[in-house]
Amino acid sequence: MSDPRVIAIRDDNLVGAGSCSYVDECMTDQELLEALNDSHIQGTENSIRWALDTEQLHLEQGLNARWGEDDDPQKLSYDEFMQCVQARERTGPPPQRPAPNPWLGA
């Protein structure tokens, strides 16, 4: 894929290749490109923001079906992801994504 928006997302450490994110694991480059075009997303920064928002929505949807304890792996994974997103917003350079989700068996 030569689209710079897709390349930027795939290179991002929170949602890109190897991150175990929804965008990384469930969307092909072509599906990603179609979603960006359908949402009228332009530019690499906006593309990464869209991918972060998409990942956050996916994680939040999963929280709606969790068993409800604040120490369950799904909640901990969401909290870690949000801490990374907030750190990125404060400091600019992307932090490293936490280890893969234990509930995924990775």
Secondary structure, DSSP 8 states (H G I E B T S, - for coil): ---HHHHHHHH-TTTSTTS--HHHHH--HHHHHHHHHHTT--SHHHHHHHHHHHHHHHHHHHHTTS---TTSHHHHHHHHHHHHHHHHHHHSS-----S--GGGT-
